[in-house]
Amino acid sequence: MNSTDALPLHPGYWCECWTQSPATGGRPAVVAGFPFRAATASEAIRWIRGVARTVALSLDPDAVEGALSWIRSGYVDDIEALSRNQPCAVDISYADTRIRWTVQPAVFLPMVEQVIA
């Protein structure tokens, strides 16, 4: 690859999970682990739905209904928004803790190892 070759760009979606609670000093903090890169809007939302379902099932029945409503059908609006290059966010709150999943359209550069190979 010489200096005039353009690196191939890969459109996709950058996904993160944040939490905000007294344990984080009341400020949002990225949850342990690394952000998730999705190739499609549906893949990004599928990731959130899977993790949110796990979290929602540990909540009491009153708190779980809003989360399950989004997991069952509310996610469709977010796929449509992402398809229009608009970011989206999904929140689950319980007591003094809020968990937020965010997804935004992004353009990714290839990994250096992929370019050299």
C-alpha positions as CSV (number, residue, x, y, z in Angstrom):
1,M,0.0,0.0,0.0
2,N,1.5,3.3,-1.0
3,S,0.8,6.8,0.4
4,T,-1.7,7.6,-2.3
5,D,-4.0,4.6,-1.6
6,A,-7.1,5.4,0.3
7,L,-8.0,3.3,3.3
8,P,-11.3,1.5,2.8
9,L,-13.9,2.9,5.2
10,H,-16.5,0.7,6.7
11,P,-19.9,2.2,7.7
12,G,-21.4,0.8,10.9
13,Y,-22.7,1.6,14.3
14,W,-20.9,2.4,17.6
15,C,-22.7,1.0,20.6
16,E,-22.0,1.7,24.2
17,C,-23.5,0.9,27.6
18,W,-23.4,3.6,30.3
19,T,-24.5,3.5,33.9
20,Q,-25.2,6.3,36.3
21,S,-25.7,5.8,40.1
22,P,-24.3,6.8,43.4
23,A,-21.5,4.3,42.8
24,T,-20.4,6.4,39.8
25,G,-20.5,9.6,41.8
26,G,-23.8,10.5,40.1
27,R,-22.0,10.9,36.7
28,P,-22.4,8.6,33.7
29,A,-19.6,6.1,33.3
30,V,-19.0,3.5,30.6
31,V,-19.7,0.1,31.9
32,A,-16.8,-2.3,32.2
33,G,-15.9,-3.9,28.9
34,F,-15.4,-2.4,25.5
35,P,-17.9,-0.7,23.2
36,F,-19.5,-2.9,20.6
37,R,-19.2,-2.3,16.8
38,A,-22.2,-3.3,14.8
39,A,-22.3,-3.6,11.0
40,T,-26.0,-2.9,10.7
41,A,-28.7,-1.0,12.5
42,S,-30.5,-4.3,13.2
43,E,-27.4,-5.9,14.7
44,A,-26.8,-2.9,17.0
45,I,-30.4,-3.0,18.3
46,R,-30.3,-6.8,18.6
47,W,-27.2,-6.3,20.9
48,I,-29.1,-3.8,23.1
49,R,-32.2,-6.0,23.2
50,G,-30.3,-9.0,24.4
51,V,-28.5,-7.2,27.2
52,A,-31.5,-5.1,28.2
53,R,-33.6,-8.3,28.4
54,T,-31.1,-9.8,30.9
55,V,-31.1,-6.6,33.0
56,A,-34.9,-6.2,32.8
57,L,-35.5,-9.8,34.1
58,S,-33.7,-8.9,37.3
59,L,-36.0,-5.9,38.1
60,D,-39.2,-6.0,40.1
61,P,-42.4,-6.3,38.0
62,D,-43.3,-2.6,38.2
63,A,-39.9,-1.5,36.7
64,V,-39.7,-4.2,34.1
65,E,-42.8,-3.4,32.1
66,G,-41.3,-0.3,30.3
67,A,-38.1,-2.2,29.4
68,L,-40.0,-5.2,28.1
69,S,-42.3,-3.0,26.0
70,W,-39.2,-1.6,24.2
71,I,-37.7,-5.1,23.8
72,R,-40.9,-6.5,22.4
73,S,-41.8,-3.7,19.9
74,G,-40.4,-0.3,20.7
75,Y,-37.1,-1.1,19.2
76,V,-38.5,-0.8,15.6
77,D,-38.5,3.0,15.8
78,D,-34.8,3.0,16.8
79,I,-33.8,0.8,13.9
80,E,-35.6,3.3,11.6
81,A,-33.8,6.2,13.2
82,L,-30.4,4.6,12.8
83,S,-31.2,3.8,9.2
84,R,-31.7,7.6,8.8
85,N,-28.3,8.2,10.4
86,Q,-29.8,9.4,13.6
87,P,-28.4,8.2,17.0
88,C,-30.6,6.5,19.5
89,A,-30.6,5.7,23.2
90,V,-32.4,3.3,25.4
91,D,-32.7,3.7,29.2
92,I,-33.6,1.4,32.0
93,S,-34.0,3.1,35.4
94,Y,-34.5,1.4,38.8
95,A,-34.3,3.1,42.2
96,D,-31.2,5.4,41.9
97,T,-29.5,3.7,39.0
98,R,-29.9,4.3,35.3
99,I,-28.4,2.2,32.5
100,R,-28.3,3.7,29.1
101,W,-27.4,2.0,25.8
102,T,-26.4,4.3,23.0
103,V,-26.0,3.7,19.3
104,Q,-24.7,6.1,16.7
105,P,-23.8,5.7,13.1
106,A,-20.1,5.7,12.5
107,V,-17.4,5.2,9.9
108,F,-14.6,2.8,10.8
109,L,-11.1,2.6,9.5
110,P,-9.7,-0.9,9.0
111,M,-7.3,-2.3,11.6
112,V,-3.6,-1.7,10.8
113,E,-3.1,-5.5,10.6
114,Q,-5.8,-5.8,7.9
115,V,-4.3,-3.0,5.8
116,I,-0.8,-4.4,5.8
117,A,-1.9,-8.0,5.1
